[in-house]
């Protein structure tokens, strides 16, 4: 019997696919038809029609075949930690058709999902991209996420419309204050009258550096404020056109390690007594971890967590499967090899000190593991999750 065509939808184009139910005899029948057609042309009398196998006809809407779901993760510049970590996360949660690594149950994300790490200017731009629905998820600094959730500048217009939900806390980042290796800059206060880059416009570095410069109450403002990315900052410093720059990232940062290691630049210590009230619970004053940069163990730094967020509209089930894949034991090697900070991405730290609530899908997964407690964070307790 012929298959019934689907109801025709206005604007939908269809192609016809012929399916011969006697496919096993195609070669014989085709040869027979060619002989009969030739005879018809050569014979003075018209050849009689020969019964033909009745084909099945199926109407298939053009463009409707299922396509992989693209899941964008906004990260940072190619030279930053976010991009390396983001690539690792994308590898873990992607589940293309017939992927061998996904044959093991729950090792990958939802079936058909294709995740990609997308470069960006940094945390502030990532927050905006998630808010605007341009990407489904992003890596962001905890302080920038806190500012966006509470409507602190430059996120005033986002106040009261918190669409950000956490998949996992990932690893600690540090605030690097890098200066030329001279005696001109030894302390934050020495930035007065100097040429200083506070990071690329829209980056988390810019957000933190602006806050720190204001809280430091310098005796005089910097002579020039520049908005340069990491590579540009180092190039201008090597050319003698920049005295110092701020950069936030998970150490080690290769480009910083290079200029510090060859004596071109040095790290400036950051201590709590150098600043007035910062009013950011996301900041922690901690010594630099050992063996991150040569001969700089224990230097004072500011730490802030890197957080993986998703838009609140991403489905419960999708985020649940993504979170489960993230922590699958078979994916440990991918995390560890993505960047040295990948080794610090640990399940036991995933739900602590969060500036906004967990995504319900992630919350379900962590709840099943017994990782959630009533006193996780005030932000989580008071968050309005639909």
Secondary structure, 3 states (H helix, E strand, C coil): CCCCCCCCCCCCCEEEEEECCCHHHHHHHHHHHHHHHHHHHHCCCCCCCCCCCCCEEEEEECCCCCCCEEEEEECCCCCCHHHHHHHHHHHHHCCCCCCHHHCCCCCCCCCCEEEEEECCCCHHHHHHHHHCCCCCEEEEEHHHHHHHHHCCCCCHHHCCCCCEEEEEEEEEEEEEEEEECCCCCCCHHHHCCCEEECCCCCCHHHHHHHHHHHHHCCCCCCCEEECCCHHHHHHHHHCCCCCEEEEEECCCCHHHHHHHHCCCEEECCCCHHHCCCCCCCCCEEEECCCCCCCCCCCCEEEEEEEEEEEECCCCHHHHHHHHHHHCCHHHHHHHHHHCHHHHHCCHHHCCCCCCCCECHHHHHHHHHCCCCCCCCCHHHHHCCCC
